[in-house]
Amino acid sequence: MDRGHSAENMGLFRRLAMIIAAVADPERGLAAVRRAATFGTGYLKGILVIIFCREMSKNFS
């Protein structure tokens, strides 16, 4: 059942990804972070580890 909210949902995920990129590597610009995450899977994994490990450590404190 499609309600026509796919564009809004994709926009939400796009904004969330940009916020995560800005938090994970504040020294770089967003374009540089996007480029590095696109071409370097290790960089992308590092960003995800930074974000999710930070959140996981808060849950166990």
C-alpha positions as CSV (number, residue, x, y, z in Angstrom):
1,M,0.0,0.0,0.0
2,D,1.8,3.1,-1.3
3,R,0.8,6.4,0.3
4,G,3.1,8.6,-1.8
5,H,5.6,9.6,1.0
6,S,8.7,8.1,-0.6
7,A,10.2,11.5,-1.5
8,E,9.8,12.7,2.0
9,N,11.3,9.5,3.4
10,M,14.3,9.8,1.1
11,G,14.8,13.4,2.1
12,L,14.8,12.4,5.7
13,F,17.4,9.8,5.1
14,R,19.5,12.2,3.1
15,R,19.4,14.8,5.9
16,L,20.2,12.2,8.5
17,A,23.3,11.0,6.4
18,M,24.6,14.6,6.2
19,I,24.2,15.1,9.9
20,I,26.1,11.9,10.6
21,A,28.8,12.9,8.2
22,A,29.2,16.3,9.8
23,V,29.3,14.8,13.3
24,A,31.7,12.0,12.4
25,D,34.3,14.2,10.6
26,P,33.8,17.9,11.5
27,E,37.2,19.0,10.0
28,R,36.2,18.1,6.4
29,G,33.4,19.6,4.4
30,L,30.4,17.6,3.6
31,A,31.4,17.2,0.0
32,A,34.7,15.8,1.0
33,V,33.2,13.4,3.5
34,R,30.6,12.2,0.9
35,R,33.4,11.6,-1.7
36,A,35.6,9.8,0.8
37,A,32.7,7.6,2.0
38,T,31.8,6.8,-1.6
39,F,35.2,5.8,-2.8
40,G,36.6,4.3,0.4
41,T,34.5,1.7,2.1
42,G,37.0,1.6,5.0
43,Y,36.2,5.3,5.6
44,L,32.5,4.7,5.5
45,K,32.8,1.8,7.9
46,G,34.9,4.1,10.2
47,I,32.1,6.7,10.2
48,L,29.5,4.1,11.1
49,V,31.7,2.7,13.9
50,I,32.2,6.2,15.3
51,I,28.5,6.9,15.3
52,F,27.1,3.6,16.5
53,C,29.9,2.8,19.0
54,R,29.4,6.2,20.6
55,E,25.7,5.5,20.9
56,M,26.3,1.9,22.2
57,S,28.7,3.1,24.8
58,K,26.1,5.6,26.1
59,N,23.6,2.7,26.5
60,F,26.1,0.6,28.7
61,S,27.3,3.5,30.9
